[in-house]
Amino acid sequence: MQQQVASFQSRPSQRSAGARGPALTLDGTGDSIAIIGAGGCVRWFSRLSNSEAMMQLWCRVLCVAWLVVGMARVAGGQGGPPNGQKLYYPECQRFAPSIMLDCYHSYPEVAQFLEDAADQFPQFARLESIGKSYQGRDLWVLTVTDFDVGSPEHKPAMWVDGGIDADEVDASELHHTTPERPRDTTLRPWDDDGDGETDEDGVEDLDGDRQALQMRVRDPAGSMTVDERDSRLMRRRRPGDVGPFFSVYSEGIDNDEDGEYNEDRLGGIDPNRNYPGNWSLGQGGSGPFAGSELELRAMLDFIIAHPNIAASQHFHSSGGVVLRPPSVPDMSLPEPDLQLYLAMARRGLEVTGYSLATSV
């Protein structure tokens, strides 16, 4: 029998990511709870204890657990500091009941946070690794339930994950430990430009300011011009503009001397396009086959091995929208299912303060 999983995505505003503490609340019904997967995952189990301690654990751990999946790498190259040190932000506070989640966590900080949470609340939280990433990191899953009330495998469960999109600032260490602004990909080498080489033409911090930004080059045929409101910005040229006009490139050089700049950067396979559902070889970043990436495959194997998982929630860090199925325009849902999704979406808008809830 095929496993049926209800699914939602929540995309907070990128602008406010990491700028405030947790705003998550739970109803104390005692009938349902989750399992949290770190490395970014959370499972949700029923019959959770109503204790205040459990509520505090769930609220705080969830907000951080979704930082792990999709994290790119701790890199000292590309002009970054040694040993994956942060370029722009201080160290984050360890897990504590009074913690405010207003800090960008590194992978070691997230792992430590989850270990501390599991150690402080052994009745309600258990941490396990479900595999290794391409770079050999543990993919953590934190199960949150009342272990005194039956086995987690015998309770209805919800899977919650985050950090799948590596180009979102909450999800990738490359944003914080190197000048790289990562794409939405894993770091497994990939030949983006079809020249038989992998990752050979990435961005560089040419001026040593610890950022890889953009370069503007005067070009009469260029598509951009200087924004009148702020000369540091560019805008697309419009009819009637008199110039000067520019072409804009990401910061770097033509490493492989093929006339293109930074066209074969780190990685190339998008985990969010690597799921089996609606997978297509023709979609950019989808990978050689569905589930080809180690990180995503570990997640899929775990979910298949736990048929009690009945729903899922996927956290992102840009957009400010609650997304729900169906994920393709020509798919129709049974009316009872659709009404349930709509009711949950309305509740999601109330909790988050977002203004939009729609199908994917």
MITIVO-572360 format. One record per residue (C-alpha): residue in three letters; y, z, x; residue number from 1. Coordinates in nm, 2 decimals, always signed. Example, Ala and Ser with C-alpha at 12.3 -4.5 7.8 and 13.67 -1.06 7.14 Angstrom:
<nodes>
- aa_y_z_x_i
- ALA_-0.45_+0.78_+1.23_1;
- SER_-0.11_+0.71_+1.37_2;
</nodes>
This chain:
<nodes>
- aa_y_z_x_i
- MET_+0.00_+0.00_+0.00_1;
- GLN_+0.34_-0.10_+0.14_2;
- GLN_+0.57_+0.19_+0.22_3;
- GLN_+0.89_+0.18_+0.01_4;
- VAL_+1.20_+0.32_+0.17_5;
- ALA_+1.54_+0.35_+0.00_6;
- SER_+1.81_+0.28_+0.26_7;
- PHE_+2.18_+0.35_+0.30_8;
- GLN_+2.43_+0.29_+0.58_9;
- SER_+2.74_+0.50_+0.63_10;
- ARG_+3.02_+0.35_+0.85_11;
- PRO_+3.30_+0.59_+0.92_12;
- SER_+3.63_+0.46_+1.05_13;
- GLN_+3.62_+0.38_+1.42_14;
- ARG_+3.97_+0.50_+1.46_15;
- SER_+3.88_+0.85_+1.36_16;
- ALA_+3.55_+0.87_+1.54_17;
- GLY_+3.52_+1.18_+1.75_18;
- ALA_+3.86_+1.30_+1.64_19;
- ARG_+3.76_+1.58_+1.41_20;
- GLY_+3.49_+1.83_+1.34_21;
- PRO_+3.20_+1.80_+1.09_22;
- ALA_+3.29_+1.73_+0.73_23;
- LEU_+2.93_+1.73_+0.61_24;
- THR_+2.82_+1.96_+0.33_25;
- LEU_+2.49_+2.02_+0.16_26;
- ASP_+2.40_+2.14_-0.19_27;
- GLY_+2.18_+2.45_-0.16_28;
- THR_+1.91_+2.34_-0.40_29;
- GLY_+1.62_+2.43_-0.18_30;
- ASP_+1.43_+2.12_-0.29_31;
- SER_+1.51_+1.87_-0.03_32;
- ILE_+1.60_+1.84_+0.33_33;
- ALA_+1.57_+1.61_+0.62_34;
- ILE_+1.41_+1.56_+0.95_35;
- ILE_+1.65_+1.48_+1.21_36;
- GLY_+1.57_+1.24_+1.48_37;
- ALA_+1.77_+1.27_+1.79_38;
- GLY_+1.75_+0.98_+2.02_39;
- GLY_+1.89_+0.94_+1.71_40;
- CYS_+1.67_+1.01_+1.42_41;
- VAL_+1.65_+1.24_+1.13_42;
- ARG_+1.36_+1.30_+0.88_43;
- TRP_+1.43_+1.47_+0.55_44;
- PHE_+1.17_+1.70_+0.40_45;
- SER_+1.16_+1.88_+0.07_46;
- ARG_+1.14_+2.25_-0.01_47;
- LEU_+1.39_+2.36_+0.26_48;
- SER_+1.49_+2.72_+0.27_49;
- ASN_+1.84_+2.79_+0.13_50;
- SER_+1.94_+3.01_+0.42_51;
- GLU_+2.29_+2.98_+0.55_52;
- ALA_+2.15_+2.95_+0.90_53;
- MET_+1.96_+2.63_+0.80_54;
- MET_+2.27_+2.48_+0.64_55;
- GLN_+2.47_+2.54_+0.96_56;
- LEU_+2.20_+2.39_+1.17_57;
- TRP_+2.16_+2.08_+0.95_58;
- CYS_+2.54_+2.02_+0.93_59;
- ARG_+2.59_+2.05_+1.31_60;
- VAL_+2.28_+1.88_+1.44_61;
- LEU_+2.31_+1.58_+1.21_62;
- CYS_+2.66_+1.51_+1.33_63;
- VAL_+2.54_+1.49_+1.69_64;
- ALA_+2.18_+1.36_+1.65_65;
- TRP_+2.31_+1.02_+1.55_66;
- LEU_+2.49_+0.97_+1.88_67;
- VAL_+2.17_+0.91_+2.07_68;
- VAL_+1.99_+0.60_+1.95_69;
- GLY_+2.13_+0.28_+2.10_70;
- MET_+2.30_+0.46_+2.39_71;
- ALA_+2.33_+0.20_+2.66_72;
- ARG_+2.29_+0.36_+3.00_73;
- VAL_+2.44_+0.61_+3.25_74;
- ALA_+2.57_+0.36_+3.50_75;
- GLY_+2.76_+0.40_+3.82_76;
- GLY_+2.81_+0.03_+3.87_77;
- GLN_+3.08_-0.19_+3.72_78;
- GLY_+3.34_+0.03_+3.88_79;
- GLY_+3.23_+0.34_+3.71_80;
- PRO_+3.19_+0.69_+3.86_81;
- PRO_+2.87_+0.81_+4.02_82;
- ASN_+2.60_+0.99_+3.82_83;
- GLY_+2.72_+0.88_+3.48_84;
- GLN_+3.03_+1.11_+3.49_85;
- LYS_+3.28_+1.05_+3.21_86;
- LEU_+3.59_+0.85_+3.29_87;
- TYR_+3.82_+0.97_+3.01_88;
- TYR_+3.68_+1.28_+2.84_89;
- PRO_+3.59_+1.63_+2.93_90;
- GLU_+3.25_+1.79_+2.91_91;
- CYS_+3.13_+1.88_+2.55_92;
- GLN_+3.05_+2.23_+2.42_93;
- ARG_+2.69_+2.33_+2.39_94;
- PHE_+2.53_+2.40_+2.05_95;
- ALA_+2.67_+2.71_+1.88_96;
- PRO_+2.74_+2.81_+1.52_97;
- SER_+3.11_+2.77_+1.57_98;
- ILE_+3.10_+2.43_+1.74_99;
- MET_+3.35_+2.16_+1.64_100;
- LEU_+3.22_+1.81_+1.69_101;
- ASP_+3.54_+1.66_+1.84_102;
- CYS_+3.39_+1.54_+2.17_103;
- TYR_+3.22_+1.23_+2.29_104;
- HIS_+2.87_+1.34_+2.41_105;
- SER_+2.68_+1.19_+2.70_106;
- TYR_+2.31_+1.14_+2.67_107;
- PRO_+2.23_+1.46_+2.87_108;
- GLU_+2.48_+1.66_+2.65_109;
- VAL_+2.32_+1.53_+2.34_110;
- ALA_+1.97_+1.61_+2.47_111;
- GLN_+2.08_+1.96_+2.57_112;
- PHE_+2.25_+2.01_+2.23_113;
- LEU_+1.93_+1.92_+2.05_114;
- GLU_+1.72_+2.15_+2.27_115;
- ASP_+1.95_+2.43_+2.21_116;
- ALA_+1.94_+2.38_+1.83_117;
- ALA_+1.56_+2.37_+1.83_118;
- ASP_+1.55_+2.69_+2.05_119;
- GLN_+1.79_+2.88_+1.83_120;
- PHE_+1.63_+2.78_+1.50_121;
- PRO_+1.25_+2.75_+1.57_122;
- GLN_+1.17_+2.82_+1.20_123;
- PHE_+1.36_+2.52_+1.09_124;
- ALA_+1.38_+2.26_+1.38_125;
- ARG_+1.13_+2.11_+1.61_126;
- LEU_+1.21_+1.85_+1.88_127;
- GLU_+0.98_+1.58_+2.01_128;
- SER_+1.00_+1.25_+2.20_129;
- ILE_+0.86_+0.95_+2.02_130;
- GLY_+0.88_+0.72_+2.33_131;
- LYS_+1.09_+0.59_+2.61_132;
- SER_+1.38_+0.36_+2.62_133;
- TYR_+1.41_+0.05_+2.84_134;
- GLN_+1.57_+0.28_+3.10_135;
- GLY_+1.30_+0.54_+3.07_136;
- ARG_+1.49_+0.79_+2.86_137;
- ASP_+1.33_+1.00_+2.59_138;
- LEU_+1.38_+0.89_+2.23_139;
- TRP_+1.42_+1.23_+2.06_140;
- VAL_+1.34_+1.31_+1.70_141;
- LEU_+1.43_+1.65_+1.56_142;
- THR_+1.24_+1.75_+1.25_143;
- VAL_+1.44_+1.98_+1.02_144;
- THR_+1.26_+2.17_+0.74_145;
- ASP_+1.13_+2.52_+0.66_146;
- PHE_+0.80_+2.53_+0.86_147;
- ASP_+0.69_+2.84_+0.68_148;
- VAL_+0.66_+2.63_+0.36_149;
- GLY_+0.39_+2.38_+0.43_150;
- SER_+0.34_+2.10_+0.69_151;
- PRO_+0.63_+1.85_+0.72_152;
- GLU_+0.38_+1.56_+0.69_153;
- HIS_+0.30_+1.68_+0.33_154;
- LYS_+0.66_+1.68_+0.21_155;
- PRO_+0.88_+1.40_+0.09_156;
- ALA_+1.09_+1.30_+0.38_157;
- MET_+1.41_+1.12_+0.47_158;
- TRP_+1.47_+0.94_+0.80_159;
- VAL_+1.83_+0.95_+0.94_160;
- ASP_+1.94_+0.77_+1.25_161;
- GLY_+2.25_+0.65_+1.43_162;
- GLY_+2.39_+0.49_+1.74_163;
- ILE_+2.20_+0.16_+1.67_164;
- ASP_+2.51_-0.05_+1.73_165;
- ALA_+2.59_+0.00_+2.11_166;
- ASP_+2.93_-0.16_+2.07_167;
- GLU_+3.05_+0.14_+1.86_168;
- VAL_+3.24_+0.40_+2.06_169;
- ASP_+3.02_+0.69_+1.94_170;
- ALA_+2.70_+0.51_+2.04_171;
- SER_+2.72_+0.40_+2.40_172;
- GLU_+2.77_+0.58_+2.73_173;
- LEU_+2.91_+0.26_+2.88_174;
- HIS_+3.22_+0.32_+2.68_175;
- HIS_+3.28_+0.65_+2.86_176;
- THR_+3.12_+0.62_+3.20_177;
- THR_+3.21_+0.26_+3.31_178;
- PRO_+3.50_+0.02_+3.25_179;
- GLU_+3.25_-0.19_+3.04_180;
- ARG_+3.32_-0.23_+2.67_181;
- PRO_+2.95_-0.29_+2.57_182;
- ARG_+2.83_-0.54_+2.33_183;
- ASP_+2.60_-0.45_+2.04_184;
- THR_+2.28_-0.50_+2.25_185;
- THR_+2.01_-0.31_+2.44_186;
- LEU_+2.03_-0.33_+2.82_187;
- ARG_+1.71_-0.52_+2.87_188;
- PRO_+1.81_-0.82_+3.08_189;
- TRP_+1.86_-1.14_+2.87_190;
- ASP_+1.97_-1.49_+2.95_191;
- ASP_+2.27_-1.54_+2.72_192;
- ASP_+2.38_-1.88_+2.85_193;
- GLY_+2.04_-2.04_+2.90_194;
- ASP_+2.08_-2.10_+3.28_195;
- GLY_+1.76_-1.93_+3.38_196;
- GLU_+1.94_-1.62_+3.51_197;
- THR_+2.00_-1.29_+3.33_198;
- ASP_+2.31_-1.07_+3.32_199;
- GLU_+2.47_-1.26_+3.61_200;
- ASP_+2.82_-1.30_+3.47_201;
- GLY_+2.96_-0.98_+3.33_202;
- VAL_+3.30_-0.83_+3.31_203;
- GLU_+3.48_-0.66_+3.61_204;
- ASP_+3.76_-0.42_+3.65_205;
- LEU_+3.98_-0.64_+3.87_206;
- ASP_+4.29_-0.43_+3.89_207;
- GLY_+4.11_-0.10_+3.94_208;
- ASP_+4.25_+0.08_+3.64_209;
- ARG_+3.90_+0.19_+3.52_210;
- GLN_+3.92_-0.05_+3.22_211;
- ALA_+3.79_-0.40_+3.17_212;
- LEU_+4.04_-0.54_+2.92_213;
- GLN_+4.16_-0.90_+2.87_214;
- MET_+4.34_-1.16_+3.08_215;
- ARG_+4.59_-1.40_+2.94_216;
- VAL_+4.64_-1.74_+3.11_217;
- ARG_+4.92_-1.99_+3.03_218;
- ASP_+4.77_-2.29_+2.85_219;
- PRO_+4.97_-2.54_+2.64_220;
- ALA_+4.65_-2.59_+2.44_221;
- GLY_+4.58_-2.22_+2.41_222;
- SER_+4.52_-2.06_+2.07_223;
- MET_+4.72_-1.74_+2.13_224;
- THR_+5.08_-1.64_+2.18_225;
- VAL_+5.27_-1.32_+2.24_226;
- ASP_+5.31_-1.09_+1.94_227;
- GLU_+5.68_-1.05_+1.85_228;
- ARG_+5.63_-0.69_+1.76_229;
- ASP_+5.47_-0.58_+2.08_230;
- SER_+5.46_-0.80_+2.39_231;
- ARG_+5.15_-0.62_+2.51_232;
- LEU_+4.96_-0.78_+2.22_233;
- MET_+4.86_-1.14_+2.14_234;
- ARG_+4.83_-1.31_+1.81_235;
- ARG_+4.69_-1.65_+1.70_236;
- ARG_+4.94_-1.93_+1.72_237;
- ARG_+5.07_-2.07_+1.39_238;
- PRO_+5.24_-2.40_+1.29_239;
- GLY_+5.60_-2.39_+1.41_240;
- ASP_+5.54_-2.16_+1.70_241;
- VAL_+5.71_-2.28_+2.02_242;
- GLY_+5.51_-2.09_+2.28_243;
- PRO_+5.44_-2.02_+2.54_244;
- PHE_+5.08_-2.04_+2.46_245;
- PHE_+4.78_-1.87_+2.63_246;
- SER_+4.41_-1.87_+2.65_247;
- VAL_+4.26_-1.52_+2.66_248;
- TYR_+3.95_-1.42_+2.86_249;
- SER_+3.78_-1.09_+2.91_250;
- GLU_+3.86_-0.93_+3.25_251;
- GLY_+3.65_-1.07_+3.53_252;
- ILE_+3.56_-1.37_+3.73_253;
- ASP_+3.33_-1.67_+3.69_254;
- ASN_+3.04_-1.52_+3.89_255;
- ASP_+2.80_-1.80_+3.84_256;
- GLU_+3.07_-2.07_+3.88_257;
- ASP_+2.98_-2.26_+3.56_258;
- GLY_+3.33_-2.28_+3.43_259;
- GLU_+3.27_-1.99_+3.18_260;
- TYR_+3.39_-1.63_+3.22_261;
- ASN_+3.17_-1.33_+3.15_262;
- GLU_+2.94_-1.53_+2.92_263;
- ASP_+2.62_-1.35_+3.04_264;
- ARG_+2.69_-0.98_+3.03_265;
- LEU_+2.46_-0.68_+3.03_266;
- GLY_+2.18_-0.71_+2.78_267;
- GLY_+2.17_-0.95_+2.49_268;
- ILE_+1.93_-0.83_+2.22_269;
- ASP_+2.09_-0.65_+1.92_270;
- PRO_+1.87_-0.37_+1.78_271;
- ASN_+2.03_-0.41_+1.45_272;
- ARG_+1.90_-0.77_+1.43_273;
- ASN_+1.56_-0.68_+1.57_274;
- TYR_+1.42_-0.52_+1.25_275;
- PRO_+1.13_-0.70_+1.08_276;
- GLY_+1.32_-0.73_+0.74_277;
- ASN_+1.48_-1.08_+0.72_278;
- TRP_+1.43_-1.13_+1.09_279;
- SER_+1.51_-1.48_+1.21_280;
- LEU_+1.48_-1.64_+1.56_281;
- GLY_+1.79_-1.84_+1.49_282;
- GLN_+2.01_-1.54_+1.44_283;
- GLY_+2.21_-1.44_+1.75_284;
- GLY_+2.07_-1.13_+1.93_285;
- SER_+1.76_-1.11_+1.72_286;
- GLY_+1.53_-1.11_+2.02_287;
- PRO_+1.21_-1.31_+2.09_288;
- PHE_+1.03_-1.14_+1.80_289;
- ALA_+1.08_-0.87_+1.54_290;
- GLY_+1.04_-0.52_+1.69_291;
- SER_+1.05_-0.65_+2.05_292;
- GLU_+1.28_-0.37_+2.18_293;
- LEU_+1.11_-0.05_+2.30_294;
- GLU_+1.36_+0.17_+2.12_295;
- LEU_+1.34_+0.00_+1.79_296;
- ARG_+0.96_-0.04_+1.81_297;
- ALA_+0.92_+0.34_+1.87_298;
- MET_+1.12_+0.40_+1.55_299;
- LEU_+0.92_+0.15_+1.34_300;
- ASP_+0.59_+0.30_+1.47_301;
- PHE_+0.70_+0.65_+1.38_302;
- ILE_+0.81_+0.55_+1.03_303;
- ILE_+0.48_+0.36_+0.96_304;
- ALA_+0.28_+0.66_+1.08_305;
- HIS_+0.47_+0.89_+0.83_306;
- PRO_+0.42_+0.73_+0.49_307;
- ASN_+0.59_+1.04_+0.33_308;
- ILE_+0.92_+0.90_+0.45_309;
- ALA_+1.07_+0.78_+0.12_310;
- ALA_+1.44_+0.71_+0.21_311;
- SER_+1.66_+0.65_+0.50_312;
- GLN_+2.02_+0.70_+0.60_313;
- HIS_+2.18_+0.50_+0.89_314;
- PHE_+2.50_+0.62_+1.05_315;
- HIS_+2.76_+0.40_+1.22_316;
- SER_+3.11_+0.46_+1.35_317;
- SER_+3.33_+0.18_+1.22_318;
- GLY_+3.41_+0.02_+0.89_319;
- GLY_+3.48_+0.31_+0.65_320;
- VAL_+3.22_+0.18_+0.39_321;
- VAL_+2.90_+0.29_+0.23_322;
- LEU_+2.65_+0.01_+0.24_323;
- ARG_+2.34_-0.01_+0.02_324;
- PRO_+2.06_-0.27_-0.04_325;
- PRO_+2.00_-0.55_-0.10_326;
- SER_+2.07_-0.69_+0.24_327;
- VAL_+2.04_-1.06_+0.14_328;
- PRO_+2.24_-1.22_-0.15_329;
- ASP_+1.95_-1.38_-0.33_330;
- MET_+1.75_-1.06_-0.35_331;
- SER_+1.76_-0.87_-0.69_332;
- LEU_+1.66_-0.51_-0.74_333;
- PRO_+1.49_-0.36_-1.04_334;
- GLU_+1.75_-0.22_-1.27_335;
- PRO_+1.65_+0.15_-1.24_336;
- ASP_+1.65_+0.12_-0.85_337;
- LEU_+2.00_-0.05_-0.86_338;
- GLN_+2.14_+0.22_-1.09_339;
- LEU_+2.00_+0.49_-0.85_340;
- TYR_+2.17_+0.32_-0.55_341;
- LEU_+2.49_+0.29_-0.74_342;
- ALA_+2.49_+0.66_-0.83_343;
- MET_+2.41_+0.76_-0.47_344;
- ALA_+2.69_+0.53_-0.35_345;
- ARG_+2.94_+0.69_-0.58_346;
- ARG_+2.84_+1.03_-0.45_347;
- GLY_+2.88_+0.89_-0.10_348;
- LEU_+3.24_+0.79_-0.17_349;
- GLU_+3.31_+1.14_-0.30_350;
- VAL_+3.17_+1.31_+0.01_351;
- THR_+3.33_+1.08_+0.27_352;
- GLY_+3.65_+0.99_+0.10_353;
- TYR_+3.59_+0.62_+0.17_354;
- SER_+3.72_+0.36_-0.08_355;
- LEU_+3.44_+0.10_-0.07_356;
- ALA_+3.07_+0.11_-0.14_357;
- THR_+2.89_-0.22_-0.16_358;
- SER_+2.56_-0.40_-0.09_359;
- VAL_+2.50_-0.50_+0.27_360;
</nodes>
